[in-house]
């Protein structure tokens, strides 16, 4: 997975996440939207509507805090949840 920051301000982040598809992007977006400090999270991967880009671009707007920190926290949450699921399946 390769990340490229397209634009970053104190309250907004646009980042390209190369090599990912709707499956991962939907999970990441969902985890971001669960955070109280995130006002909005969305992604775009439609080349015709985005000037020819083919990799997904994630946009995060925060009400407070650094949006990059919110992405890191969401990724950690996803990792923790998948580990818990893996453990539950192994124990079954």
The 8 nearest C-alpha neighbors of each residue, nearest first, counted from 0:
[[1, 17, 18, 2, 16, 19, 15, 3],
 [0, 2, 17, 16, 3, 18, 15, 19],
 [3, 1, 16, 15, 17, 4, 0, 14],
 [2, 4, 15, 14, 5, 16, 1, 17],
 [3, 5, 14, 6, 13, 15, 2, 7],
 [6, 4, 14, 13, 3, 15, 7, 12],
 [5, 7, 13, 4, 12, 8, 14, 11],
 [8, 6, 12, 11, 13, 9, 5, 4],
 [7, 9, 11, 10, 12, 6, 65, 66],
 [8, 10, 65, 11, 7, 66, 64, 12],
 [11, 9, 61, 8, 60, 66, 65, 62],
 [12, 10, 60, 8, 59, 7, 66, 9],
 [11, 13, 7, 59, 58, 6, 66, 14],
 [12, 14, 58, 6, 5, 57, 4, 7],
 [13, 15, 4, 57, 5, 56, 3, 12],
 [16, 14, 56, 3, 2, 55, 17, 57],
 [15, 17, 2, 55, 1, 56, 14, 19],
 [18, 16, 1, 54, 19, 0, 15, 2],
 [17, 19, 0, 16, 54, 20, 1, 55],
 [20, 18, 17, 23, 16, 55, 24, 21],
 [19, 21, 22, 23, 24, 18, 55, 54],
 [20, 22, 24, 23, 25, 19, 55, 44],
 [23, 21, 20, 25, 24, 26, 19, 27],
 [24, 22, 26, 25, 21, 20, 27, 19],
 [23, 25, 21, 27, 26, 22, 28, 20],
 [26, 24, 28, 27, 23, 22, 21, 29],
 [25, 27, 29, 23, 24, 28, 30, 22],
 [28, 26, 24, 30, 29, 25, 23, 31],
 [27, 29, 25, 31, 26, 30, 40, 24],
 [30, 28, 26, 32, 31, 27, 25, 33],
 [29, 31, 27, 73, 33, 32, 28, 26],
 [32, 30, 28, 33, 29, 73, 34, 27],
 [31, 33, 29, 34, 30, 37, 28, 40],
 [32, 34, 30, 31, 35, 29, 37, 73],
 [35, 33, 32, 36, 37, 31, 30, 69],
 [36, 34, 37, 33, 38, 32, 62, 31],
 [35, 37, 62, 63, 34, 61, 38, 64],
 [38, 36, 61, 34, 35, 39, 62, 60],
 [37, 39, 61, 60, 62, 36, 40, 32],
 [40, 38, 60, 37, 59, 32, 41, 61],
 [41, 39, 59, 58, 28, 32, 60, 31],
 [42, 40, 58, 57, 28, 59, 39, 43],
 [41, 43, 57, 56, 58, 55, 44, 40],
 [44, 42, 56, 55, 45, 57, 41, 49],
 [43, 45, 55, 54, 53, 46, 56, 42],
 [44, 46, 48, 47, 43, 49, 53, 52],
 [47, 45, 51, 52, 49, 53, 48, 50],
 [48, 46, 45, 49, 51, 50, 52, 44],
 [49, 47, 46, 45, 50, 51, 44, 43],
 [50, 48, 46, 51, 47, 52, 45, 44],
 [49, 51, 52, 48, 46, 47, 45, 53],
 [50, 52, 46, 49, 47, 53, 48, 45],
 [53, 51, 46, 50, 49, 54, 44, 45],
 [52, 54, 46, 44, 51, 55, 45, 49],
 [53, 55, 17, 52, 44, 16, 56, 15],
 [56, 54, 44, 43, 16, 15, 42, 57],
 [55, 57, 15, 43, 42, 14, 16, 44],
 [58, 56, 42, 14, 13, 41, 15, 55],
 [59, 57, 13, 41, 12, 40, 42, 56],
 [58, 60, 40, 12, 11, 39, 66, 61],
 [61, 59, 11, 39, 38, 10, 37, 40],
 [60, 62, 37, 10, 38, 63, 36, 66],
 [61, 63, 36, 38, 37, 10, 60, 64],
 [64, 62, 61, 36, 65, 10, 37, 66],
 [65, 63, 66, 61, 36, 62, 10, 68],
 [64, 66, 68, 67, 9, 10, 69, 63],
 [67, 65, 69, 68, 61, 12, 10, 11],
 [68, 66, 70, 69, 65, 71, 12, 59],
 [67, 69, 71, 65, 66, 70, 72, 64],
 [68, 70, 66, 72, 67, 71, 73, 65],
 [71, 69, 73, 67, 68, 72, 74, 66],
 [70, 72, 68, 74, 69, 73, 75, 67],
 [71, 73, 69, 75, 70, 74, 68, 76],
 [74, 72, 76, 70, 30, 75, 71, 31],
 [73, 75, 77, 71, 76, 72, 70, 78],
 [76, 74, 78, 72, 73, 77, 79, 71],
 [75, 77, 73, 79, 74, 78, 80, 72],
 [78, 76, 74, 80, 75, 79, 81, 73],
 [77, 79, 75, 81, 76, 80, 82, 74],
 [80, 78, 76, 82, 77, 81, 75, 83],
 [81, 79, 83, 77, 82, 78, 76, 84],
 [80, 82, 84, 78, 83, 79, 85, 77],
 [81, 83, 85, 79, 80, 84, 86, 78],
 [84, 82, 80, 86, 81, 85, 87, 79],
 [83, 85, 81, 87, 86, 82, 88, 80],
 [84, 86, 82, 88, 83, 87, 81, 89],
 [87, 85, 89, 83, 84, 88, 90, 82],
 [88, 86, 84, 90, 89, 85, 83, 91],
 [87, 89, 91, 85, 90, 86, 84, 83],
 [90, 88, 86, 87, 91, 85, 84, 83],
 [89, 91, 87, 88, 86, 85, 84, 83],
 [90, 88, 89, 87, 86, 85, 84, 83]]
